[in-house]
Amino acid sequence: MNQTLHNPSRRRALQAAAVGIGALGAPAVLQYARAQSKRIVVRDDGGIYTKAYGAVYYKPFTEKTGIEVVGVQANAEPVAQIRSMVETKNYTWDMAKISQPAILLLTQGGKVYLEKHGLEEDPAVKTIPAHFMSPYGVGTNVYSTVLAYRTDAFKGRKAPNSWADFWNVKDFPGRRALRKHPFDTLEEASMASGVPTSQLYPLNLDKAFASLDQIKPKVDVWWNSGAQCEQMLKSGEVDMIATWVSRPQAAMADGAPVAIAWGQNLWGVDNWSILAGTPNANACREFIKFASDPKRMASLTEYFPAGVTQPEAFKHIKADIAKNCPTHPDNIKSGVQIDAKYWLENQAAVTEKFNAWVLK
């Protein structure tokens, strides 16, 4: 993972910067960071995210401040990597784009692996709604799990619009795909059985697994990766699928006859989070403020229908694009936020139960 950054001379420079920063007043911090480091390394999701962030955030921030931003791709939930960097004080990254469950894993218990950002009252940040925020993360993107389907498979007949429809093989025949993982899948099964979104958590596991028992014989593909979902939608291998919204969006952008049913979508938040102890923490804070500007955030939609966290950003997004953004008022209103705390506390036991159920 960009091992050229992983060397003693860089560490010495960063350590020196850390000592200096502590002695300087706030107005001088960014100027000193420019002189000493001139670089922050940010973990992002790769692919279209790195491309969009490079154009909208990284390059313009460098032009404005002189601080280079390097985006690097890593595991979807790089908790172990962040722990290792903080414990060894060997920082390959300075900050990371991570989910709320990952933030909880890195801040609950004895050792805290993230810095408090302290930006709650910053003018560029304080307009982000509280449910997209935490002391250790500034919400930057909302991701959703949705029901997507091939429009050509439902030509001349009603298309599915809910998890109950997905489970209804009589009225909505077709090839189906579900994620081979308890996350999202158990929530979908619960809602298909009639549990309202307002009462989804804590999950009623007996009810959820009973619902899965009903659909299991009719599931044609149990998927493991987002790329697999995108390919199946493009090829027509499946007629309907429960998947992360970025995958049908990508298929649609490539001209595939695909549509998204936003009803009962499951959404979570990705956050900018700073690694505890990084000597470049203040430069990271400046970057977070820069990236939280509503108009700048809206520019991401030139690349993909981003789940912008600034409500004001929608004033700068074209209506036909806005309707496919996870945080469009209509979409988020019809969805439910993933309960990060529930999964933090129950992940191990529920995953074991789910894996045993798959093998039955």
Buried (B, 14 or more C-beta within 10 A) or exposed (E): BEEEBEEEEBBEBBEEBBEBBEEBEEEEBBEBBBEBBBBBBBBBBEBBBBEBBBBBBBEBBBEEBEBBBBBBBBEEEBBEBBBEBBEEEEBBBBBBBBBBBBBBBBBEEEEEBBBBBEBEEBEBBEBBEEEBBBBBBBBBBBBBBBBBBBEEBBEEEEBBBBBBBBBBEEEBEBBBBBBBBBBBBBBBBBBBBEBEBEEBBEBBBEBBBEBBEEBBEBBBBEBEEBEBBBBBBBEBBBBBBBBBBBBBBBBBEEEBBBBBBBBBBBBBBBBBBBBBBBBBBBBBBBBBBBBBBBEBBBBBBEBBBBBBBBEBBBEBBEEEBBBBBBBBEEBBEBBBBBBBEBBBBBBEEBBEBBEEEEEE
